[in-house]
Amino acid sequence: MNALECPEALRHKALPSGAQAGSASSRPKPRLASSAEWVANFIANAQKPCGVPWERGAEGIGRNLPVIAQSLRGWQLGESSDGAHLSAMARTHAEREGDPAFFDAMRLFIAEEQRHAAELGRWLDLAGIPRAKRNWGDSCFRAFRHCLPSMEAWTTPVVLIETHALIYYRAIQQATDSPVLQAICARLLADEVPHLRFQSERFARIFQRRNPFWRKVTMGFHHVFFAGITLAVWAGHGAALEAGGLSFRKFWRTAWIRMRHVWRMMDPKRYSWEDGH
């Protein structure tokens, strides 16, 4: 099994120093990485070689191109936000928390998401496929985030959708023979793992101060919202996911396995808070 197909990969891959969790129950609880550590992590990732063989051009794009193209047009649009509202929420949150480095980390996170959009867009251009200007799924998620202007409201759909991205990019890898698109998907998969950790740790900080009753209410909302997003992703991208070898049943099951692990990472009880983080 590919490491990215295993939920435990979320615990071990590409995390800032000090954030690794022990596998044995006798080990101390992990601490949360600081925002400064996340800044360093994102900077280091941005400096890595691209690894995409753009020189191979349109080689191998024929297989499943119609369904992949239609799906990627919508997905690429979802990755292409300018991040202005999220940046504003992050600045307000960082000021309230007394954690100015969080704003810097969020700006670098947004820059990585924009790089994802740029690379997917470049592949669409290479394949002669026009980029989407509007997509119903993207419009719905943007509307939701704008209705509730808080850091938590903005982060919630990001985490839920990025959990699906682990499944989506793997399926696109399997559905295409394009070495360029396969390499793009591999790079995006490698990025999404620390993205989920970064956002989950922020939730852990928020939940650590929340009354247990309201934390359960929040988790109940997450479950309902996640079910809706999972159905929406299948409605918009089911053909591409099937081309990558996923039935609806397998997609549904895998999505919930991934998300349950992410929810465990949000649980403040799994972390040590003794150092003030």
C-alpha positions as CSV (number, residue, x, y, z in Angstrom):
1,M,0.0,0.0,0.0
2,N,1.2,3.5,-0.9
3,A,2.2,5.5,2.2
4,L,-0.3,8.2,1.3
5,E,-3.1,5.6,1.2
6,C,-2.5,4.9,4.9
7,P,-4.1,7.3,7.4
8,E,-1.0,6.8,9.7
9,A,1.0,8.7,7.1
10,L,-0.7,11.9,8.3
11,R,1.1,11.4,11.6
12,H,4.6,10.8,10.3
13,K,5.2,12.5,7.0
14,A,6.7,16.0,6.5
15,L,6.0,17.4,10.0
16,P,8.0,20.2,11.6
17,S,10.6,19.2,14.1
18,G,9.2,18.5,17.6
19,A,5.7,17.5,16.2
20,Q,6.3,13.8,15.7
21,A,4.0,11.5,17.6
22,G,5.3,8.4,19.3
23,S,3.7,5.1,18.2
24,A,3.9,3.5,21.6
25,S,1.4,4.4,24.3
26,S,4.2,4.7,26.8
27,R,5.8,7.6,25.0
28,P,5.1,11.2,26.1
29,K,2.3,13.0,24.3
30,P,3.5,15.0,21.3
31,R,3.5,18.8,21.5
32,L,2.0,21.1,18.9
33,A,4.4,22.7,16.4
34,S,4.8,26.4,16.9
35,S,3.7,28.8,14.1
36,A,7.4,29.7,13.7
37,E,8.2,26.0,13.0
38,W,5.4,25.9,10.4
39,V,6.8,29.0,8.7
40,A,10.2,27.2,8.5
41,N,8.5,24.1,7.2
42,F,6.6,25.9,4.4
43,I,9.7,27.9,3.4
44,A,11.8,24.7,3.2
45,N,9.1,23.0,1.1
46,A,8.9,25.9,-1.3
47,Q,12.7,25.6,-1.9
48,K,12.5,21.9,-3.0
49,P,13.0,21.1,-6.6
50,C,9.8,21.0,-8.7
51,G,10.1,17.4,-9.8
52,V,7.5,17.8,-12.6
53,P,8.9,16.7,-16.0
54,W,7.3,19.5,-18.0
55,E,9.6,18.8,-20.9
56,R,7.6,15.6,-21.6
57,G,4.7,17.9,-22.7
58,A,1.4,16.3,-23.7
59,E,2.8,12.7,-23.6
60,G,0.3,10.1,-22.4
61,I,-2.7,12.5,-21.9
62,G,-5.1,10.5,-24.0
63,R,-6.4,7.9,-21.6
64,N,-9.5,9.1,-19.8
65,L,-8.9,12.7,-20.9
66,P,-12.5,13.7,-21.2
67,V,-13.5,12.8,-17.6
68,I,-10.1,13.9,-16.1
69,A,-10.3,17.2,-17.9
70,Q,-13.8,18.0,-16.8
71,S,-13.0,17.2,-13.2
72,L,-9.7,19.0,-13.1
73,R,-11.2,22.2,-14.4
74,G,-13.4,22.4,-11.4
75,W,-10.8,21.2,-8.9
76,Q,-8.2,23.6,-10.2
77,L,-10.6,26.5,-9.8
78,G,-11.1,25.5,-6.2
79,E,-7.4,25.7,-5.6
80,S,-7.1,29.1,-7.2
81,S,-8.5,31.5,-4.5
82,D,-6.4,34.6,-4.0
83,G,-6.7,34.0,-0.3
84,A,-7.6,37.6,0.6
85,H,-10.4,36.8,3.0
86,L,-8.5,33.9,4.6
87,S,-5.5,36.2,5.1
88,A,-7.7,38.7,6.7
89,M,-9.2,36.1,9.1
90,A,-5.7,34.8,9.8
91,R,-4.4,38.3,10.7
92,T,-7.3,38.9,13.1
93,H,-6.8,35.5,14.7
94,A,-3.0,35.9,15.0
95,E,-3.5,39.3,16.7
96,R,-6.1,37.9,19.1
97,E,-3.9,34.9,20.0
98,G,-0.7,37.0,20.3
99,D,0.9,34.7,17.6
100,P,2.1,36.9,14.7
101,A,4.0,34.0,13.1
102,F,0.6,32.3,12.5
103,F,-0.3,35.0,9.9
104,D,3.1,34.4,8.2
105,A,2.5,30.6,8.2
106,M,-1.0,31.1,6.8
107,R,0.3,33.3,4.0
108,L,2.8,30.6,3.1
109,F,0.0,27.9,3.2
110,I,-2.0,30.0,0.8
111,A,1.0,30.4,-1.5
112,E,1.3,26.6,-1.6
113,E,-2.4,26.3,-2.5
114,Q,-1.9,28.9,-5.3
115,R,1.1,26.9,-6.6
116,H,-1.2,23.8,-6.8
117,A,-3.7,25.8,-8.8
118,A,-0.9,27.1,-11.1
119,E,0.5,23.7,-11.7
120,L,-2.9,22.1,-12.5
121,G,-3.7,25.1,-14.7
122,R,-0.4,24.7,-16.6
123,W,-1.3,21.1,-17.3
124,L,-4.8,22.1,-18.5
125,D,-3.1,24.6,-20.8
126,L,-0.7,21.9,-22.0
127,A,-3.6,19.6,-22.8
128,G,-5.5,22.4,-24.6
129,I,-8.3,22.4,-22.1
130,P,-9.8,25.8,-21.2
131,R,-9.7,26.7,-17.5
132,A,-13.0,26.9,-15.7
133,K,-14.3,30.4,-14.7
134,R,-17.1,29.1,-12.5
135,N,-18.0,25.9,-10.8
136,W,-21.1,25.1,-8.7
137,G,-19.1,23.3,-6.0
138,D,-16.5,26.0,-5.7
139,S,-19.2,28.7,-5.5
140,C,-21.0,26.8,-2.7
141,F,-17.9,26.5,-0.5
142,R,-16.9,30.1,-1.0
143,A,-20.4,31.2,-0.1
144,F,-20.3,29.2,3.1
145,R,-16.9,30.6,4.2
146,H,-18.1,34.2,3.6
147,C,-21.2,33.7,5.7
148,L,-19.3,32.9,8.8
149,P,-16.3,35.3,9.0
150,S,-14.1,33.5,11.6
151,M,-10.9,31.5,11.4
152,E,-12.6,28.3,12.5
153,A,-15.4,28.8,9.9
154,W,-12.8,29.3,7.1
155,T,-10.6,26.4,8.2
156,T,-13.4,23.9,8.6
157,P,-14.2,23.4,4.8
158,V,-10.5,23.6,4.0
159,V,-9.7,20.6,6.2
160,L,-12.7,18.6,5.1
161,I,-11.9,19.2,1.4
162,E,-8.2,18.6,1.7
163,T,-9.0,15.2,3.3
164,H,-10.8,14.4,0.1
165,A,-7.8,15.7,-1.9
166,L,-5.7,12.8,-0.6
167,I,-8.1,10.5,-2.3
168,Y,-8.7,12.6,-5.4
169,Y,-5.1,13.2,-6.5
170,R,-4.3,9.5,-6.0
171,A,-7.2,8.6,-8.2
172,I,-6.1,11.0,-10.9
173,Q,-2.6,9.5,-10.8
174,Q,-4.2,6.1,-11.5
175,A,-6.5,7.4,-14.2
176,T,-3.9,9.1,-16.4
177,D,-0.8,8.0,-18.3
178,S,0.5,11.5,-18.4
179,P,3.9,11.6,-16.6
180,V,3.5,15.3,-16.1
181,L,0.1,15.0,-14.4
182,Q,1.2,12.0,-12.4
183,A,4.2,14.0,-11.0
184,I,1.9,17.0,-10.2
185,C,-0.4,14.7,-8.3
186,A,2.5,13.2,-6.4
187,R,3.8,16.6,-5.4
188,L,0.3,17.8,-4.3
189,L,-0.2,14.7,-2.3
190,A,3.1,15.3,-0.5
191,D,1.9,18.8,0.3
192,E,-1.5,17.9,1.5
193,V,-0.3,15.7,4.4
194,P,1.4,18.6,6.3
195,H,-1.4,20.9,5.3
196,L,-3.8,18.7,7.2
197,R,-1.5,18.6,10.2
198,F,-1.1,22.3,10.2
199,Q,-4.9,23.0,10.1
200,S,-5.7,20.1,12.6
201,E,-3.2,21.6,15.1
202,R,-5.0,24.9,14.9
203,F,-8.3,23.2,15.7
204,A,-6.6,21.5,18.7
205,R,-5.7,24.9,20.0
206,I,-9.2,26.2,19.5
207,F,-10.8,23.1,21.0
208,Q,-8.5,23.1,24.0
209,R,-10.3,26.2,25.3
210,R,-13.8,25.0,24.4
211,N,-16.3,23.5,26.7
212,P,-16.5,19.7,26.2
213,F,-20.2,19.9,25.4
214,W,-19.7,22.5,22.7
215,R,-16.8,20.6,21.4
216,K,-19.1,17.6,20.9
217,V,-21.6,19.9,19.2
218,T,-18.9,21.1,16.8
219,M,-17.8,17.6,16.0
220,G,-21.4,16.7,15.3
221,F,-21.6,19.6,12.8
222,H,-18.3,18.4,11.3
223,H,-19.7,14.9,10.7
224,V,-22.8,16.2,9.0
225,F,-20.9,18.7,6.9
226,F,-18.3,16.1,5.9
227,A,-21.0,13.7,4.7
228,G,-22.4,16.5,2.6
229,I,-19.0,17.4,1.1
230,T,-18.3,13.8,0.4
231,L,-21.5,13.5,-1.6
232,A,-20.8,16.8,-3.4
233,V,-17.3,15.6,-4.3
234,W,-18.7,12.5,-5.8
235,A,-21.4,14.4,-7.6
236,G,-18.8,16.7,-9.2
237,H,-15.9,14.3,-9.7
238,G,-17.3,10.8,-9.5
239,A,-16.5,9.9,-13.1
240,A,-12.8,10.8,-12.6
241,L,-12.7,8.9,-9.3
242,E,-14.2,5.9,-11.0
243,A,-11.6,6.2,-13.8
244,G,-9.0,6.0,-11.0
245,G,-10.5,2.8,-9.7
246,L,-12.8,4.0,-7.0
247,S,-16.5,2.9,-6.7
248,F,-18.7,5.2,-4.7
249,R,-18.7,2.6,-1.8
250,K,-14.9,2.5,-1.7
251,F,-14.7,6.3,-2.0
252,W,-17.1,6.8,0.8
253,R,-15.4,4.3,3.1
254,T,-11.9,5.7,2.4
255,A,-13.0,9.3,2.9
256,W,-14.4,8.5,6.4
257,I,-11.2,6.6,7.4
258,R,-9.1,9.6,6.4
259,M,-11.3,12.0,8.2
260,R,-11.5,10.1,11.4
261,H,-7.8,10.2,11.6
262,V,-7.8,13.9,11.0
263,W,-10.4,14.4,13.7
264,R,-8.1,12.5,16.1
265,M,-5.3,15.0,15.3
266,M,-7.7,17.8,16.3
267,D,-8.3,16.3,19.8
268,P,-6.5,18.5,22.3
269,K,-6.2,15.5,24.7
270,R,-3.6,13.8,22.5
271,Y,-1.1,16.7,22.9
272,S,1.1,17.9,25.8
273,W,0.2,21.4,26.9
274,E,2.9,21.7,29.6
275,D,5.2,23.9,27.6
276,G,2.5,26.5,27.0
277,H,1.8,25.7,23.3
